[in-house]
Amino acid sequence: MRRLLLISLLGLAACGTPYERCNRDAANLYSKAMQERTEIAKDLARGFTYSTDWETRMRWDVCGSHHGYLHYCWRRDTEPVTRRVPVNPEELHRRDAELEAQLPQLRRDAAAGQAECRRRYPAEVEAAVPPPASAG
């Protein structure tokens, strides 16, 4: 029972404080846009992107044994198959330009959301800021 309680508390602590969650949620759209721009830059530099599909294949496999003899049967295996897919540079440049145009507004929204978080959780903000170093 104690282990379950400790695991639950660790899981809860991993989520962060309400102030940290609020900050993370406020900056979520901005950080996703920045991640997408990074991914676009990588795809443009490589000239391709990766696509993962799941494929089901039949496989001849050992199903068991009976009286020392192995029995075989067909089994389904579903596996991820990753392939290179060529990119459309014009489309990626267009999407990158769209994101670049949206970034200032997303940055302002994130800053406003984080300011709201500081207003909503002032005690946690004070606890997060270290006290000034004493001169001495």
N, C-alpha and C positions, 0 to 999 in steps of 0.2 A: 504494500500500500504506500509506504514511504517513497519507494522508487517511482511509482506512478505520479505522486505529488511532486517530486523533484523534477521529473521529466516535464510535467505540465508547467511548472513554474519557469523552467528553462525555456520552454517554447514560448511562453508569454513574454519573458524578458527579451527574447530575440526579436520581438515585434517592435521594440522601442517604446519610448515614452509617448504620451499623447502629443506633446510638442514636436518630437521628431517625426511622428507619423504625419502630423499636419504639414510640416515643412516639406516632407517627401511628396505628399500629395499635391501641394501647391506648385512644386517645381516639376511635376511629372511630365506635363506636355512639353515643356521646354527641353527637358533632358531627352525625351524620346525624339524630338526634332533634331537635336544635336547628334544623337546616335544614328538616326537615319541619314543625316548628311555624311557622317563618317563612313557608313556602309556604302553610300553612293560613291564616295571618293575611292573606296577600295575596289568596287565593281568596275569603275571607269579605268582604274589603273591596271586591273587584271584583264579586262575585256570580256569577262564572263562572270556569272554568278552561279550559285549552287542551288539545285532544286532536289528536294528529298521526297520521294514517293514510296508508298508501302506496296509491296508486291507479294502476292500469295503464290507459292509454288508447291508442287507435290514432290515429296521426297520418299524414297524407298528406305525403310528403317526397320530396325529390330523392334518388334512389338512385345516380345516376351519369349519365354522358353517353356517347353513342356516335355518332360521325360528326357531332359538333356539335349533336346533339339531346339534350335532357334527358329522362331516364327517371324516372318517379315510381313510388312503391310505398308500401304501408302499413308503418309501423314502430311498434313498441311503445315507449311512454314510460312509465316508472314514476316518479312524482313524489310528494313529500310534500304532503299537503293538511292544513292546520291549521284547526281549527274551534273555535268557542267552545262550551263545554258548560256548562249551568247546574249549579250545585253544590247539594247538599243540606245546608243549614246545620246541621240537627240532627246529621247524621252527622259533619260536620267538627268541631262543638263536642265531640261524644263522643270523637272521635279525639284532639283537642287535650287533653281532660281525661285521657285514658289516658296520653298522652306526659308531661303534667305530673306525673302520679303516678309514672311510671317514672324521671323525671329524677334524683331524689336517688340512687337505686340506681345508675343509669348513671354519675353523677358520682363516686360512691364507687368503682365498678369502674375507671373511667378513672384516678382518682388512685392506686389500688392498682397498676394496670398500669404507670403511669409511675414509681411508686416501684420496682417490679421492674426497670424499664429502667435506672433510676439505679444499682440494685444490680448489675445485670448488666454495665453499661458504665461503671465509675467513672472510667476514664481520659478518656473523652470528656466526661463531666460536668465534670471539673476543667478541661478545655481550653475548655469553653463558658462557664465562669464567669470574668469578667474579674477581674484581681487588684485588691485594694483600692487606692484612690488614696492616695498618700503625702501626708501633711500637711507642707507646707513652703512 
